[in-house]
Amino acid sequence: MAHRTPRSESDALAGLLSTVGKRVHTVPDEMVHAAVDIRPWLDRKLAAIMAHASEVARERSLPGLLARLPKPEREAIVATEFFTRLDAGHSPGPSRLKVLTV
């Protein structure tokens, strides 16, 4: 599996990155095979991101941008992980994304 951002879920992240002249690389929704709700581990994920002090200090880096957001906005951006299979020739078809809860 490889981490990807589906187009339909990119608005908040794209808006954040556009403030520093960057853009999010997305894939068509059909290419995403799994969406995982990581809210039970959200505190750990955010702590890991914030542990990279040199990146958090950089105003144009994603960790730096996330660190400066209000908590609800930051959490909304990172609360779901999206993945595609590495065998790019396989497509799940046009079905809508479903978030998996663990």
C-alpha positions in Angstrom: 0.0 0.0 0.0 1.1 3.5 -0.7 -0.2 6.7 1.0 -2.2 8.9 -1.3 -4.6 11.9 -1.2 -7.9 11.4 -3.1 -9.1 14.5 -5.0 -12.4 14.6 -3.2 -10.6 14.8 0.2 -8.0 17.3 -0.6 -9.7 20.7 -0.1 -8.4 21.5 3.4 -4.9 20.3 2.8 -4.8 22.0 -0.6 -6.0 25.3 0.9 -3.3 25.0 3.6 -0.5 24.4 1.2 -1.6 27.1 -1.2 -0.9 29.7 1.5 2.8 29.0 1.0 2.7 28.5 -2.8 2.6 24.7 -2.7 0.1 22.2 -3.8 -1.1 18.8 -2.8 -0.6 15.9 -5.2 -3.8 14.0 -5.5 -5.0 10.9 -7.3 -8.5 10.2 -8.7 -10.8 8.7 -6.0 -11.1 5.5 -8.0 -7.4 4.8 -7.3 -7.8 4.9 -3.5 -8.3 1.4 -2.1 -8.5 2.1 1.6 -9.4 5.0 3.9 -8.5 4.5 7.5 -9.9 6.6 10.4 -7.0 7.1 12.7 -8.7 9.2 15.3 -8.0 6.7 18.1 -4.3 7.3 17.4 -4.5 11.0 16.5 -2.7 12.3 19.6 0.2 10.0 18.8 0.3 11.0 15.1 0.3 14.7 16.0 2.9 14.2 18.7 5.1 12.4 16.1 4.7 15.3 13.6 5.4 17.9 16.2 8.5 16.0 17.5 10.3 17.1 14.3 11.2 20.5 15.8 13.3 21.7 12.8 10.3 21.0 10.5 7.8 22.6 12.8 9.9 25.7 13.0 9.9 26.0 9.2 6.9 28.2 8.3 6.6 26.7 4.8 6.8 23.0 5.8 3.7 20.9 6.3 4.5 20.2 9.9 5.1 24.0 10.5 1.8 24.8 8.8 -0.1 22.1 10.8 1.4 23.4 14.0 0.0 26.8 13.4 -3.6 25.7 12.8 -6.3 25.6 15.5 -6.6 22.1 16.9 -9.9 21.2 15.2 -8.6 22.1 11.7 -5.3 20.3 12.3 -7.1 17.2 13.4 -9.6 17.2 10.5 -6.7 17.3 8.0 -4.8 14.3 9.5 -7.6 12.2 10.9 -8.0 9.9 7.9 -5.2 8.1 6.0 -5.8 7.1 2.4 -3.9 4.3 0.5 -3.6 2.7 -2.9 -2.4 -0.7 -3.7 1.1 -0.9 -5.1 0.0 -3.0 -8.1 -1.2 0.0 -10.0 -2.9 -2.1 -12.7 -5.6 -3.1 -10.2 -8.6 -0.7 -9.9 -11.4 -1.1 -7.4 -13.8 0.6 -9.8 -15.9 3.7 -9.4 -17.2 2.9 -5.9 -17.2 5.7 -3.3 -14.5 5.8 -0.5 -15.5 4.2 2.7 -13.6 5.0 5.9 -12.5 2.0 7.8 -12.5 2.2 11.6 -10.2 0.0 13.5 
